[in-house]
Amino acid sequence: MALGMANVGSVTDVASLPALKLGPPPPKMKLSGVEAGRGVAAVLVVLYHAALHIEAHVGGRIAYGIAHFGHAGVDFFFVLSGFIISFVHHRDIGKPRRLAHYAQRRFTRVFPFYWIVFAYYLADQALFHRNELPSGAGVIFNFLLLPQAHDPIVGGAWTLVFEVLFYMVIAVAICSRNLGAVLLGAWALIIALGFSGHEWGAGISLMHALSSPFCLEFFLGIGAAYVLLTRSIPHSGVVLLAGVVAFALAGITEVMGILNGFGSTARVVYGGCAVLIVLGLVERERLGMIKVPRAMALIGQASYSVYLVHLIAIGIAFKYLARLIVFTTAWSWALWLSLSAFAVVAGILASMWLERPSINFFRARLAK
């Protein structure tokens, strides 16, 4: 997430996928490289928000501004979502009997833990910021992750709104291949109109969401899945390296003020780089040439939790540290690293103690 960026599955078993031209994928291929990449993207977002928090409350410019392109981790999340959903569920398209399984997996992946975090934000507002409490309709829209005119209550949940829209379109495609193709085509047209500068009428929250440049990255992910399902990737190591280097260079150009990191062009640039990374990672793993360190795998598995709780963790940690220390800009680097590390650890613990148990609880109940 997604994140966000939403976590679309901590371990994905693609053993049942059809053989490709280069032969069948290795037994029980788990896409661990992609999962580790998702963890790196989550850490980038954490570093970005930690830097903003310190610069706002202490001063200085963290890491010479390099941390400011960390928001692009969200671009990787969106491309990854489009890729994984298409790669894993492509055989379900046009098979309505698979809808229940798909819906259960998507629902339990996104909503149970999100509702826990949502409850925390509501309680915080009720206790300390009553003037910011949303209306009844606002609570419902936030609870269901529906598009709305206002910012979501949970920090970062705007990405989940896009994720849910994408999941719903794929759900339609599972019920009817033709109708799904029509919806995807219509969505692509809406995105194109958004890029052309078309303005939707005030209050049409759904159309504003559907036309967001970020939605293009779902289609980029679908394209990556199609390529990987139909052919091998030659020189996958070079492709992976090119994607990583290009992503970093895009970040540098943003920090230098050449690229508007929050504009439509940046979605194409960062999204395109993310596609190269996904193509290279998956092909390298398919060839058995990727071995993910345990720490990176752990962060990748907890990336959804890290994404949703990191703002809470950063705020709490800074608040209590500020009671003990009078911070000056000399503290900025150490504070940045400390807050970032605390947020990542908090996300991992939240994943172990809250996210995974909540997923297991709902899946057990829905399976009955």
C-alpha positions in Angstrom: 0.0 0.0 0.0 -1.2 0.9 -0.6 1.4 1.3 1.4 -0.1 2.9 -0.8 0.1 1.4 -1.0 -2.1 -2.1 -0.1 -0.4 -5.3 0.5 -1.7 -7.7 -2.1 -0.4 -10.9 -0.6 2.6 -11.6 1.6 3.5 -14.9 -0.2 2.2 -15.6 -3.6 2.2 -19.3 -4.8 2.3 -19.4 -8.6 3.0 -23.1 -8.9 -0.3 -23.6 -10.6 0.4 -21.1 -13.4 0.6 -22.5 -16.9 4.0 -23.3 -18.4 5.6 -20.4 -20.3 7.7 -20.8 -23.4 10.8 -21.1 -21.4 9.3 -24.0 -19.4 7.3 -24.1 -16.2 8.2 -21.8 -13.3 10.1 -23.3 -10.4 7.9 -25.3 -8.0 6.1 -23.1 -5.5 7.6 -19.9 -6.7 6.8 -17.2 -4.1 7.8 -14.0 -5.7 10.0 -13.2 -2.7 12.1 -10.8 -4.7 9.0 -8.7 -5.5 7.9 -8.9 -1.9 11.3 -7.6 -0.8 11.0 -4.8 -3.3 7.7 -3.9 -1.7 9.5 -3.7 1.6 12.0 -1.3 0.2 9.2 0.8 -1.2 7.6 1.0 2.2 10.9 2.1 3.8 11.2 4.8 1.2 7.8 6.2 2.2 8.8 6.0 5.9 12.0 7.9 5.2 10.1 10.5 3.3 7.5 11.2 6.0 10.1 11.0 8.8 12.1 13.7 7.0 9.1 15.9 6.5 8.1 15.6 10.2 11.6 16.6 11.4 11.9 19.4 8.9 8.6 20.8 10.1 9.3 20.5 13.8 13.1 20.8 14.1 14.3 22.4 10.9 17.1 21.7 8.5 17.0 19.7 5.3 17.3 15.9 5.9 19.8 14.0 3.7 20.2 17.1 1.4 16.6 16.5 0.3 17.2 13.1 -1.1 14.6 11.6 1.2 12.0 13.7 -0.5 11.5 11.4 -3.4 10.6 8.6 -1.1 6.9 9.2 -1.8 7.6 7.4 -5.1 7.5 4.1 -3.2 3.7 4.5 -3.7 4.3 4.4 -7.5 6.0 1.0 -7.1 3.1 -0.2 -4.9 0.6 0.6 -7.6 2.5 -1.0 -10.4 3.1 -4.0 -8.2 -0.6 -4.3 -7.4 -1.5 -4.3 -11.1 1.2 -6.9 -11.7 0.4 -9.4 -8.9 -3.4 -9.3 -9.3 -3.0 -10.0 -13.0 -0.2 -12.5 -12.7 -1.9 -14.5 -10.0 -5.6 -14.3 -11.1 -5.3 -14.3 -14.9 -6.8 -17.8 -15.0 -9.8 -16.6 -13.0 -10.9 -14.1 -15.6 -14.3 -15.1 -17.0 -14.9 -17.7 -14.4 -17.6 -16.5 -12.0 -17.2 -19.4 -9.7 -13.7 -18.0 -8.7 -15.2 -14.7 -7.6 -15.8 -15.8 -3.9 -12.2 -16.9 -3.5 -10.9 -13.7 -5.1 -13.2 -11.5 -3.0 -12.3 -13.2 0.2 -8.5 -12.9 -0.4 -8.8 -9.2 -1.4 -11.2 -8.3 1.5 -9.1 -10.0 4.2 -5.9 -8.5 2.8 -7.1 -4.9 2.9 -9.9 -4.3 5.4 -9.4 -6.1 8.8 -6.1 -4.4 9.6 -7.2 -1.2 8.0 -10.2 -1.1 10.3 -8.0 -1.5 13.3 -5.9 1.5 12.3 -9.1 3.4 11.4 -10.5 2.8 14.9 -7.3 4.2 16.3 -7.6 7.4 14.3 -11.3 7.8 15.2 -10.5 7.3 18.9 -7.6 9.9 18.7 -9.9 12.4 17.1 -12.7 11.8 19.6 -10.3 12.3 22.5 -8.0 15.1 21.3 -9.4 16.6 18.1 -13.2 16.6 18.4 -13.5 19.5 16.0 -12.1 17.2 13.3 -14.5 14.4 13.8 -16.1 13.4 10.4 -19.8 13.3 9.8 -21.7 10.0 9.8 -21.4 9.8 6.0 -17.7 10.6 6.3 -17.2 7.7 8.7 -19.0 5.3 6.3 -17.0 6.4 3.3 -13.8 6.0 5.2 -14.8 2.7 6.7 -15.5 1.3 3.2 -12.7 3.1 1.5 -15.0 4.8 -1.0 -13.9 7.8 -3.1 -14.8 11.1 -1.4 -14.1 14.8 -1.7 -12.3 15.1 1.6 -9.0 13.7 2.7 -9.3 10.3 4.3 -9.1 10.0 8.1 -6.3 7.4 8.0 -3.0 8.9 6.8 -2.1 7.3 3.5 -5.5 5.6 3.0 -6.0 7.5 -0.2 -4.0 4.8 -1.9 -6.3 2.1 -0.6 -9.2 3.8 -2.3 -7.5 3.3 -5.6 -6.7 -0.3 -4.7 -10.3 -1.1 -3.9 -11.5 0.4 -7.2 -8.9 -1.7 -9.1 -10.0 -4.9 -7.2 -13.6 -4.2 -8.1 -12.9 -3.9 -11.8 -11.0 -7.2 -11.7 -13.9 -8.7 -9.8 -16.2 -7.7 -12.7 -13.7 -9.3 -15.2 -13.8 -12.5 -13.2 -17.6 -12.5 -13.6 -17.5 -11.6 -17.3 -14.4 -11.3 -19.4 -16.1 -9.1 -22.0 -17.6 -6.7 -19.4 -14.3 -6.5 -17.6 -12.5 -5.6 -20.9 -15.1 -2.9 -21.5 -14.6 -1.5 -18.0 -10.8 -1.5 -18.3 -11.1 0.2 -21.7 -13.4 2.8 -20.3 -11.1 3.3 -17.3 -8.1 3.7 -19.6 -10.0 6.4 -21.6 -10.9 8.2 -18.3 -7.2 8.2 -17.3 -6.2 9.5 -20.8 -8.7 12.4 -20.4 -7.2 13.1 -17.0 -3.8 13.4 -18.5 -5.2 15.7 -21.2 -6.3 18.1 -18.5 -10.0 17.3 -18.6 -11.8 18.6 -15.4 -14.7 16.6 -13.9 -17.5 18.5 -12.3 -17.3 19.4 -8.6 -18.4 16.6 -6.3 -17.8 13.7 -8.7 -15.4 12.0 -6.4 -15.5 8.7 -8.2 -14.5 10.2 -11.6 -11.7 12.2 -9.9 -10.4 9.0 -8.4 -10.7 7.0 -11.7 -8.9 9.7 -13.7 -5.9 10.0 -11.3 -2.5 9.5 -13.0 -1.8 7.0 -10.3 -4.3 4.7 -11.9 -2.2 4.4 -15.0 0.3 2.4 -12.9 -2.2 -0.4 -12.5 -2.3 -0.8 -16.2 1.5 -0.7 -16.3 1.5 -3.6 -13.8 -1.0 -5.5 -16.0 1.3 -5.0 -18.9 4.3 -6.4 -16.9 2.2 -9.4 -16.0 1.3 -10.1 -19.6 4.9 -9.9 -20.7 6.1 -12.3 -17.9 3.2 -14.7 -18.6 4.0 -15.0 -22.3 7.7 -14.8 -22.6 11.1 -14.8 -20.9 13.0 -11.6 -20.2 16.5 -11.7 -21.8 19.3 -10.1 -19.8 17.0 -9.8 -16.8 19.9 -8.7 -14.6 20.5 -5.7 -16.8 16.8 -4.9 -16.9 16.6 -5.0 -13.1 19.7 -2.8 -12.7 18.4 -0.4 -15.3 15.1 -0.1 -13.5 16.8 0.6 -10.1 19.2 3.1 -11.6 16.5 4.9 -13.5 14.3 5.0 -10.5 17.1 6.6 -8.4 18.0 9.0 -11.2 14.3 10.1 -11.4 14.5 10.7 -7.7 17.6 12.9 -8.1 16.0 14.9 -10.8 13.0 15.5 -8.6 15.2 16.7 -5.7 17.0 19.0 -8.2 13.7 20.5 -9.2 13.8 19.2 -12.7 11.0 16.7 -12.3 7.7 17.6 -10.5 7.4 14.5 -8.3 3.7 15.0 -7.8 2.7 15.7 -11.4 1.4 13.4 -14.1 4.7 13.0 -15.8 6.3 11.6 -12.6 3.7 8.8 -12.6 4.8 7.8 -16.1 8.5 8.1 -15.1 8.4 6.3 -11.8 5.8 3.8 -13.0 8.0 2.9 -16.0 11.0 2.4 -13.8 9.0 0.2 -11.5 7.9 -2.0 -14.5 11.6 -2.6 -15.3 12.3 -3.5 -11.7 9.3 -6.0 -11.6 10.3 -7.6 -14.9 13.9 -8.0 -13.8 13.0 -9.3 -10.3 10.5 -11.8 -11.4 12.6 -13.2 -14.2 15.6 -13.5 -12.0 13.6 -15.4 -9.4 12.0 -17.6 -12.1 15.5 -18.6 -13.0 16.4 -19.2 -9.4 18.9 -16.3 -9.2 17.3 -14.3 -6.4 17.9 -15.0 -2.7 16.3 -12.5 -0.4 17.9 -11.7 3.0 15.7 -12.6 5.9 15.5 -9.0 7.1 14.3 -7.8 3.7 11.8 -10.6 3.5 10.5 -9.7 7.0 10.0 -6.0 6.1 8.3 -7.1 2.8 5.8 -9.3 4.6 5.0 -6.5 6.9 5.0 -3.7 4.3 1.2 -3.1 4.5 1.4 -2.7 8.2 4.5 -0.5 8.0 2.7 1.7 5.5 -0.5 2.1 7.6 1.1 2.6 11.0 4.3 4.5 10.3 2.8 8.0 10.6 1.4 7.0 14.0 4.7 5.6 15.1 6.7 8.7 13.9 4.3 11.1 15.7 4.3 9.2 19.0 8.1 8.6 19.0 8.8 12.3 18.3 6.4 13.5 20.9 7.9 11.5 23.7 11.5 12.1 22.6 10.8 15.9 22.5 9.9 15.7 26.2 13.4 14.4 27.0 15.6 16.3 24.6 15.5 19.9 23.2 16.1 19.2 19.6 18.2 21.4 17.3 19.1 20.9 13.7 22.3 19.1 14.9 20.0 16.3 15.9 18.3 16.0 12.5 20.2 13.1 11.0 20.2 11.0 14.1 16.5 11.8 14.8 15.6 11.0 11.2 17.2 7.5 11.3 15.8 6.8 14.8 12.2 7.7 13.9 12.4 5.8 10.6 13.8 2.7 12.3 11.2 2.9 15.1 8.4 3.2 12.5 9.6 0.2 10.6 9.9 -1.9 13.8 6.5 -0.7 14.9 5.0 -1.8 11.5 6.6 -5.3 11.8 5.3 -5.8 15.3 1.8 -4.5 14.3 1.9 -7.0 11.4 2.8 -9.9 13.8 0.4 -9.0 16.6 -2.5 -7.4 14.7 -2.5 -7.7 10.9 -1.8 -11.4 10.6 -4.2 -12.5 13.4 -6.9 -10.3 12.0 -6.5 -11.8 8.6 -6.6 -15.3 10.0 -9.6 -14.5 12.1 -11.7 -13.3 9.1 -10.5 -16.0 6.8 -11.5 -18.7 9.3 -14.9 -17.1 9.7 -15.5 -16.7 6.0 -14.4 -20.2 5.2 -17.2 -21.7 7.3 
